[in-house]
Amino acid sequence: MKKIQILGTGCPKCRKLAENAEAAAKELGIEYEIEKVTQLNDIMQMGVMMTPALAIDGEVKITGKAAPPDDIKAMLA
């Protein structure tokens, strides 16, 4: 099971990134869990200075943008 983390305070871009990540995981048909990390201290501990950010299995993959589902699928595959 993939652990997908959305790092951000809940801004529109953060919500879009969460939607895109969920769509990508569903299209791939993989088991996944989405966690929203909203506390600034937790986000900074992961080394992220720009939100939104996406982490997969604890590894930060994208920062500062809401990547499209196709980009996220490549990271999940």
C-alpha positions as CSV (number, residue, x, y, z in Angstrom):
1,M,0.0,0.0,0.0
2,K,1.3,3.4,-1.0
3,K,1.2,6.2,1.6
4,I,0.4,9.5,-0.1
5,Q,0.9,12.7,1.9
6,I,-0.4,16.1,0.9
7,L,1.5,18.8,2.7
8,G,-0.2,22.1,2.9
9,T,-2.6,24.3,5.0
10,G,-5.7,23.5,2.9
11,C,-5.4,26.2,0.2
12,P,-7.1,25.6,-3.2
13,K,-3.8,24.3,-4.7
14,C,-3.5,21.8,-1.8
15,R,-7.0,20.5,-2.4
16,K,-6.3,20.2,-6.1
17,L,-3.1,18.3,-5.5
18,A,-5.1,15.9,-3.2
19,E,-7.7,15.4,-5.9
20,N,-5.1,14.7,-8.5
21,A,-3.2,12.3,-6.3
22,E,-6.4,10.4,-5.5
23,A,-7.3,10.3,-9.2
24,A,-3.8,9.0,-10.2
25,A,-3.9,6.2,-7.5
26,K,-7.4,5.2,-8.6
27,E,-6.5,5.1,-12.3
28,L,-3.5,2.9,-11.5
29,G,-5.7,0.6,-9.3
30,I,-3.3,0.6,-6.5
31,E,-4.0,0.4,-2.8
32,Y,-3.3,3.7,-1.2
33,E,-3.9,5.9,1.9
34,I,-4.0,9.7,1.7
35,E,-2.9,11.7,4.7
36,K,-3.2,15.5,4.8
37,V,-0.3,17.1,6.7
38,T,-1.5,20.6,7.7
39,Q,0.7,21.6,10.7
40,L,3.5,23.9,9.6
41,N,5.9,22.3,12.0
42,D,5.3,18.9,10.5
43,I,5.6,20.2,7.0
44,M,8.9,22.0,7.8
45,Q,10.3,18.8,9.5
46,M,9.9,17.1,6.2
47,G,12.1,19.8,4.6
48,V,9.3,21.5,2.7
49,M,9.4,25.3,2.4
50,M,6.8,25.7,-0.4
51,T,3.3,24.2,-0.4
52,P,1.5,22.3,-1.7
53,A,3.8,19.4,-1.6
54,L,3.4,15.7,-2.3
55,A,5.2,12.9,-0.5
56,I,5.0,9.2,-1.4
57,D,6.0,6.7,1.3
58,G,7.6,9.5,3.3
59,E,9.7,10.8,0.4
60,V,8.9,14.3,-0.9
61,K,8.4,14.2,-4.7
62,I,6.8,17.6,-5.6
63,T,6.8,21.0,-3.9
64,G,5.1,24.3,-4.8
65,K,2.6,23.1,-7.3
66,A,-0.5,21.0,-7.9
67,A,0.9,18.4,-10.3
68,P,-1.5,16.8,-12.8
69,P,-2.6,13.2,-12.3
70,D,-0.3,11.9,-15.1
71,D,2.8,13.2,-13.4
72,I,1.7,11.7,-10.1
73,K,1.0,8.3,-11.8
74,A,4.6,8.1,-13.0
75,M,5.8,8.6,-9.4
76,L,3.4,6.0,-8.0
77,A,4.1,3.4,-10.6
